[in-house]
Amino acid sequence: MSQLADFQNEIYLNGLADVLPGLPADLTRLEGLAQAKLSDTSFGYLAGSAGSEATARANRDAFDRWRIVPRMLRDVAERDLSVTVLGTPMPAPVLLAPIGVQSILHPDGELATARAAAATGLTMILSTAASCAMEDVAAANDAAADDAEGGGAEAGGGGARWYQLYWPKDRDLAVSFLERAKAAGYTALVVTVDTFTLAWRPRDLDRAYLPFLRGIGVANYFSDPVFQRAVGGPVTGENRQAALLHWVGQFGNPSLTWDDLAFLREHWDGPIALKGIQHPDDARRAVDTGTDGVIVSNHGGRQVDGAVASLDALPAVADAVGGQISVLFDSGVRTGADVAKALALGAEAVLLGRPYAFGLALDGEAGVRHVVRCVLAELELTLALSGHRTVSELSLDLLVRA
Ligand SMILES: Cc1cc2nc3c(=O)[nH]c(=O)nc-3n(C[C@H](O)[C@H](O)[C@H](O)COP(=O)(O)O)c2cc1C
């Protein structure tokens, strides 16, 4: 029996003692609040997208063009939203998307996200571009899972976490990342294929702001033995400039092709998902190359301005490969109702992106927890109030074009 919606009762009961939630329950309000709190550079990096930001707007518009048609009198007293995705049990089909450089949002950065994920039982996907080393994030994730009474500890026997790879040019460095991730308990590999080079991002360009060049978001590189060998040893004041330049040379990898994926398969024995797929032919290619999943995503509109809304790309990809491999989705998800729409359109699970990062900016670990609990509670209520007990009952029947 799902208890995700109990958050609603908790809030009302706290109200009897005059305790109000610290953050709004309408998560679409978080962006404005985060803007008021963050520096211009940090907020610009978080909220900004590519070019004129048309794709970021399209991501939202696509959700608004689908409307839910609730069904009545179907006994939804017993609800269970739990699923298993790529071998990972989850209390609901929601994961935390890989978001890099989280220390520009809150001093605890990814450690706070890892704790909040474990406390709520969700799987976090850690970015290669994190501001904390993957081993430290894993330790924070496990410690919080041990502390949690239910959720994370029960769901995964420790924190549930996946690792997102930005495939560096040096193959030895790539292998080192994979070996470290495996050793630190990351169970699935997410390979982001849409960001082999950074796109044209005006908000960052106008402020000439790229956190990596300031040494933020490079922790996984600087802590890596292969990277360190290449820059003459551990990164100190002396070789820091050389290390940053080496990062510049390593980050982008525009010559990658489908054939290269075999190399990753050789060095990673767990599930692999490709993130950034939009075309059904690319999804079919993913199946052919033995990939276990695709994540339909346009990186929150941060890569190709003018690109198709991710939600509009989802049904064709799900039609092409759903059932053969896992189809996950992100870009534009802001509420529990949005999650329900993406599930109905064929996603097996959904990645939550900017909303939890706004929560992190506003209140660290507690802020992320608040956002996650709101999304999960609203998701369960949306399913129940529209006549569904489980995620597998959802289908296109739920929706109508506005
Ligand atoms: C500030 C920021 C940093 C991100 N960093 C990464 C990253 O390091 N790796 C990655 O695969 N995706 C990254 N993403 C993309 C997210 O994983 C996800 O695809 C995106 O946030 C979804 O769009 P939405 O947040 O608008 O829903 C980042 C997104 C944002 C907003």
The ligand as an SDF file (V2000), in Angstrom:
LIG
                    3D

 31 33  0  0  0  0  0  0  0  0999 V2000
   21.8440   23.0050  -14.1480 C   0  0  0  0  0  0  0  0  0  0  0  0
   21.7000   21.7210  -14.9070 C   0  0  0  0  0  0  0  0  0  0  0  0
   22.7830   20.8500  -14.9760 C   0  0  0  0  0  0  0  0  0  0  0  0
   22.6630   19.6390  -15.6520 C   0  0  0  0  0  0  0  0  0  0  0  0
   23.7140   18.7800  -15.6530 N   0  0  0  0  0  0  0  0  0  0  0  0
   23.6060   17.5900  -16.3010 C   0  0  0  0  0  0  0  0  0  0  0  0
   24.6680   16.6590  -16.2670 C   0  0  0  0  0  0  0  0  0  0  0  0
   25.6990   16.9030  -15.6590 O   0  0  0  0  0  0  0  0  0  0  0  0
   24.4860   15.4890  -16.9360 N   0  0  0  0  0  0  0  0  0  0  0  0
   23.3350   15.1870  -17.6340 C   0  0  0  0  0  0  0  0  0  0  0  0
   23.2290   14.1210  -18.2250 O   0  0  0  0  0  0  0  0  0  0  0  0
   22.3060   16.0620  -17.6570 N   0  0  0  0  0  0  0  0  0  0  0  0
   22.4120   17.2420  -17.0030 C   0  0  0  0  0  0  0  0  0  0  0  0
   21.3500   18.0950  -16.9900 N   0  0  0  0  0  0  0  0  0  0  0  0
   20.0920   17.7020  -17.6620 C   0  0  0  0  0  0  0  0  0  0  0  0
   19.1730   16.9600  -16.6890 C   0  0  0  0  0  0  0  0  0  0  0  0
   19.6570   15.6800  -16.4050 O   0  0  0  0  0  0  0  0  0  0  0  0
   17.7590   16.8070  -17.2970 C   0  0  0  0  0  0  0  0  0  0  0  0
   17.8690   16.2110  -18.5610 O   0  0  0  0  0  0  0  0  0  0  0  0
   17.0500   18.1470  -17.4170 C   0  0  0  0  0  0  0  0  0  0  0  0
   17.2300   18.8980  -16.2370 O   0  0  0  0  0  0  0  0  0  0  0  0
   15.5760   17.9480  -17.7000 C   0  0  0  0  0  0  0  0  0  0  0  0
   14.9450   19.1670  -17.9420 O   0  0  0  0  0  0  0  0  0  0  0  0
   14.0620   19.9300  -16.8160 P   0  0  0  0  0  0  0  0  0  0  0  0
   14.9700   20.1420  -15.6490 O   0  0  0  0  0  0  0  0  0  0  0  0
   13.6970   21.2220  -17.4520 O   0  0  0  0  0  0  0  0  0  0  0  0
   12.9060   19.0510  -16.4980 O   0  0  0  0  0  0  0  0  0  0  0  0
   21.4530   19.3090  -16.3060 C   0  0  0  0  0  0  0  0  0  0  0  0
   20.3620   20.1890  -16.2270 C   0  0  0  0  0  0  0  0  0  0  0  0
   20.4620   21.3690  -15.5200 C   0  0  0  0  0  0  0  0  0  0  0  0
   19.2670   22.2680  -15.4350 C   0  0  0  0  0  0  0  0  0  0  0  0
  1  2  1  0
  2  3  1  0
  2 30  2  0
  3  4  2  0
  4  5  1  0
  4 28  1  0
  5  6  2  0
  6  7  1  0
  6 13  1  0
  7  8  2  0
  7  9  1  0
  9 10  1  0
 10 11  2  0
 10 12  1  0
 12 13  2  0
 13 14  1  0
 14 15  1  0
 14 28  1  0
 15 16  1  0
 16 17  1  0
 16 18  1  0
 18 19  1  0
 18 20  1  0
 20 21  1  0
 20 22  1  0
 22 23  1  0
 23 24  1  0
 24 25  2  0
 24 26  1  0
 24 27  1  0
 28 29  2  0
 29 30  1  0
 30 31  1  0
M  END
$$$$
